Amino acid sequence: MNYAQLFETIKGYCENDFPSTQFSDPAGATGTFTSKEQIDTFIQQAEQRIYNSVQFPAIRKNVTATTTINNQYLSSPADFLAPYSLAVIDGSGNYEYLLNKDVNYIRAAYPSPTNTGVPKYYAIFGPTTTNDSPPVLTNEYSFILGPTPNAAYSVELHYYFYPESIVTASTTWLGDNFDSALLYGALVEAYTYMKGEADIVAAYNKRYEEAMILAKRLGDGMERRDAYRSGQVRMTVN
């Protein structure tokens, strides 16, 4: 299901064109919330719920970077949500995966930034700050490494991110492979917005939960096993 199909299906199920509405903010500014903006919000809210409920491989990516000698901090990508793995790559191309720890563990194990070596641990430190005076917090996270790198090491980060929304991409992996979860998730948001009948909201939510069971079976189950390693799925025969 692409964006245009999803958009029209939501309107059809809700029997509502979601006419434009006027709004004003606390500062007194006014504006118009169009029908497209309303439905786009329902879709994006549904995507967010799904992506935070199932660990699809489609929401992972990887990047490479280089540490800075005597600098224990490493910036994360702008679209970073959560780590999947972080590895140091040596000159021969061998990977050494770092262990994810708390910041206080790294501070206790390596109390001084002058404790240098090949990093073994990492933690999400917090928002990155600029070099301005005073420093300005950014929307990106940074990692703290332990021990502090004693050389410029290549690192590879696998991490979770939000894929581009179907609202702007028109077609996405989620829309192509699990449109039922996306549709019913958006319908729950839409009917809640409409203050619709409780039984209809409950029915859409039930269909959404059924779709999510299948989605979790795929993302957290089938995509994490194969017949060679885990054996084929078997049902008990009485």
Secondary structure as GFF3:
##gff-version 3
##sequence-region A 1 238
A	DSSP	alpha_helix	3	14	.	.	.	ID=ss1
A	DSSP	beta_strand	21	24	.	.	.	ID=ss2
A	DSSP	beta_strand	30	33	.	.	.	ID=ss3
A	DSSP	alpha_helix	35	51	.	.	.	ID=ss4
A	DSSP	three_ten_helix	57	59	.	.	.	ID=ss5
A	DSSP	beta_strand	60	66	.	.	.	ID=ss6
A	DSSP	beta_strand	73	75	.	.	.	ID=ss7
A	DSSP	beta_strand	82	89	.	.	.	ID=ss8
A	DSSP	beta_strand	95	97	.	.	.	ID=ss9
A	DSSP	beta_strand	99	100	.	.	.	ID=ss10
A	DSSP	alpha_helix	103	109	.	.	.	ID=ss11
A	DSSP	beta_strand	116	117	.	.	.	ID=ss12
A	DSSP	beta_strand	121	129	.	.	.	ID=ss13
A	DSSP	beta_strand	137	146	.	.	.	ID=ss14
A	DSSP	beta_strand	148	149	.	.	.	ID=ss15
A	DSSP	beta_strand	154	160	.	.	.	ID=ss16
A	DSSP	alpha_helix	166	169	.	.	.	ID=ss17
A	DSSP	alpha_helix	173	177	.	.	.	ID=ss18
A	DSSP	alpha_helix	179	193	.	.	.	ID=ss19
A	DSSP	alpha_helix	198	219	.	.	.	ID=ss20
A	DSSP	three_ten_helix	222	224	.	.	.	ID=ss21
A	DSSP	alpha_helix	227	230	.	.	.	ID=ss22
###
